[in-house]
Amino acid sequence: MVATTVPADQQAAVTAVIVAVKNPTIIAFTLLWMAGIGRTLIADQRSLQPI
């Protein structure tokens, strides 16, 4: 998409900006997702234990 919408001399800069914005967002989302999975597993184990 960058190749079709951005002039050739500015493609490298635009791609760098897109990657710089995208990567921290994906990393943060992944960490939150992993924490949620762990929390779900812990909650499921507690509900299975007899009281």
C-alpha positions as CSV (number, residue, x, y, z in Angstrom):
1,M,0.0,0.0,0.0
2,V,2.9,2.4,0.7
3,A,4.3,1.8,-2.7
4,T,1.1,2.9,-4.4
5,T,0.2,5.9,-2.3
6,V,3.6,7.5,-1.4
7,P,6.1,9.0,-3.8
8,A,9.2,6.8,-4.3
9,D,11.6,9.2,-2.6
10,Q,9.6,9.2,0.6
11,Q,8.7,5.5,0.9
12,A,11.6,4.6,3.3
13,A,10.6,7.4,5.7
14,V,6.9,6.5,5.7
15,T,7.6,2.8,6.1
16,A,9.9,3.7,9.1
17,V,7.2,5.7,10.7
18,I,4.6,3.0,10.2
19,V,6.9,0.3,11.7
20,A,7.9,2.6,14.7
21,V,4.2,3.2,15.5
22,K,3.1,-0.4,15.0
23,N,5.7,-2.4,16.9
24,P,5.1,-0.9,20.4
25,T,1.4,-1.3,19.9
26,I,1.8,-5.0,19.0
27,I,4.2,-5.6,21.8
28,A,1.9,-4.0,24.4
29,F,-1.1,-5.9,23.1
30,T,0.8,-9.2,23.2
31,L,1.9,-8.6,26.8
32,L,-1.7,-7.7,27.9
33,W,-3.0,-10.8,26.1
34,M,-0.4,-13.1,27.8
35,A,-1.3,-11.6,31.2
36,G,-5.0,-12.2,30.5
37,I,-4.3,-15.9,29.5
38,G,-2.3,-16.4,32.7
39,R,-5.0,-14.8,34.8
40,T,-7.6,-17.0,33.2
41,L,-5.6,-20.1,33.8
42,I,-5.1,-19.2,37.5
43,A,-8.8,-18.4,37.9
44,D,-9.8,-21.7,36.3
45,Q,-7.5,-23.7,38.6
46,R,-8.9,-22.0,41.7
47,S,-12.4,-22.9,40.6
48,L,-11.5,-26.5,40.2
49,Q,-10.0,-27.0,43.7
50,P,-12.4,-28.3,46.4
51,I,-13.2,-26.0,49.2
